[in-house]
């Protein structure tokens, strides 16, 4: 993304994600773009901002939590406080995410690592990990 490379738009996982995004939680959907962040669902609950992120599966729950936590951090940087909820429509499951000081520190460390990688003159050698089989970018690493 940092180098404007987009995933394979014909990848079945990208298609499924797009379908779920377009057809889940339709009544609650209020998509919003904020800089490099695109929020799937945004509402107010008990006077607080509620940000929802729709995922097709809870298989990679830790990365989904970090993604939503990053969205909450970006909102905070713009002066907006909120809570997040991961939504898994196929599993009928929801997980609430709250941003705390420990999570903010972890996200800031990750941001620094990502920027360091982005500014390297050449990409790192690819390493097979659990995400590879479902990744829309896999052809760039393994072609």
Steps between C-alpha positions, in 0.01 A plus 500: 500500500782740582627455143151515341489127426147366521396140569368272226145628454391163353617306806205302643579618854490864387167431324353336811617786721347752260170303494483483882584868526223596257232263632548481878361737761332707227271690739795607716745571221638849492838472331752775565849570367746677725843540343635153429225335707167380366246418772237238410234599753484806720220582745440654840421289805439651843638831373826337386629430155474132403720377216426164343731290284346215299710185456416176324651281772651520848789277390749789501347676796819657635575687177132605477519638855814694420346641181195626687714631787705695245178652362405606853846653547466697177162631618659597833772689314219699337343575839231230492467234770324176424462128554535235234313184423620220274206342319505152349165463319549137393579403861243737655776616731606844630806600701539841663835678481601785731807714452717525812851633567663157461333443164597849381867433585486167315346668194764774501778237506334319209467828306874563539581148377269542200657834407849352532402221260334746257817709476734208433639516145402138425230271636592235753524139386152343521426256784199268492262575786139409581365803310661412165229264368226762542704807401406702194867598460641143501595505130745782569688278746468157342471554121 
